[in-house]
Structures are given as C-alpha cells and as structure tokens.
Amino acid sequence: MPNYRFRCQAGCEFDALYAMAEVPRETKCRVCDGTATRLVSAPHLSGAGTAAYGLIDRAAQSAHEPQVVTGLPTSSAGPPKRQPVTHNPLHAKLPRP
C-alpha cells in the first residue's frame, strides 16, 4: 500500500497509507484537525527482495554483530584434498598460499 504525505495550512506534515484507488486530495490533519492537502513526493523504491540488498544488509550487520567461529568448517564431501607435492626446485621460490 503506498505511503502519501500530507501538509495542512498550519504547516503540520504527516504520512498516511491509502490504496491507490482510494487516496483523497484532502484529509483531516492528525495534529491540529485542520484540512491537509496531499503533497507530490518521490516514490519509495526498495530492492528489499534482491540478493544485493541481502548482501548489503548482512555486511552492515556483521560490522556490529560479527559471527563467532568456534571451529573449522566441516565438509560433507569427504576428507579435505591434499596439496600435490612437487620436487621441482624452482617451485620452492614461489610464494606459498
């Protein structure tokens, strides 16, 4: 349901929820009981259902509430793969991961 902004002649502003087919041009002010007219405002667009929004939300949450790890992750695929052993002396000069 869309959120609409209203302002009365006294300067009070408030938001109200109306169905798009039922939104009035004027309504009663919630603060001073005067007549408030609907303002033209930008729509509230949200990507709350997207994966990108979820990623941003998890990144912001981890900044304040980091997950605590108590052990190594387990793999259901079986034992971990072993690194291949090389006997080439030139490979000894390469940086290790």
N, C-alpha and C positions, 0 to 999 in steps of 0.2 A: 504494500500500500504506500503511495507516495506521501512525502512529507512536505507540507506547504507552510510558508512563512507569511505572517500577517502583522500589520502595524496599524495602531489606532492614531487618532489625531493628537492624543497626549504624548505620543512617542513610544508607547509600550510595544515591544516586539515579542512575538511568541510563535512557536511552531505547532501545527496541527496535522493530524493524519486524516485523510479523506480518500475515498475511492475516486478514481479519475472521472467517473461519470457523475459523481455527486459533490464535487468541490464547489463551494459557493464563492462569489466575488467578495462578499462581505459576511462577517460573523461578529459575534459579541466578544469584546476584549475580555480576556481572563483576569486581567489585573484591575482595570478601572471600570468595567462594564460598559464602555463606550463602543462605538461601531468601528471595527477594524477591517481594513481592506487588504486583499491579497497582494503580495509583492511578487515581482518577477525575480526569480533567483536561479542559480545554476543547479542542474540536477546532481544528485548524489550518486556517483557511479562507483561501483565496488567490484573488485575482482576476487571477492572472498571465496569463490568456488574454485579458483585456479590453483594449479600446483605452485606457481611462482609466489602467490600470496602466502601459501602454507610454508614455503621455504623462508620467506622473509619473517613470518611470524615465529617460526622455530629458531631462527638466528637471533632475533631480538630476545626471545625467552631464554636462550642459552647464555646470553650475556649477563643475565641477572640470576638465573637458576640453572647453573651447569649440571649436567648429568654426572653422577658419581659412578665410576667404574671400579668394581671390586675384584675383577679377574680378567683373564684373557677371554676373548670371544671363542665360542665353540663352533665348530663347523660340522654340519650334518653330512658333508660329502665324504667324510673319512679322515684319515690322518693327513697332516699338512704335507705339502710337496717339499721334497728336499732340493736344495740348490745343486745344480750339476757341478762336479769337480773338474777343474781344468788343470793341466800340467804345463801349459804354455807360460814361460817366464815373462812374456810381455803382458799377460793378463794381471800379473801381480802389481803392476804400476797403475792399473785403473782404479778409480775411486770405488769404494765399497758402498752399497746401499744402506 
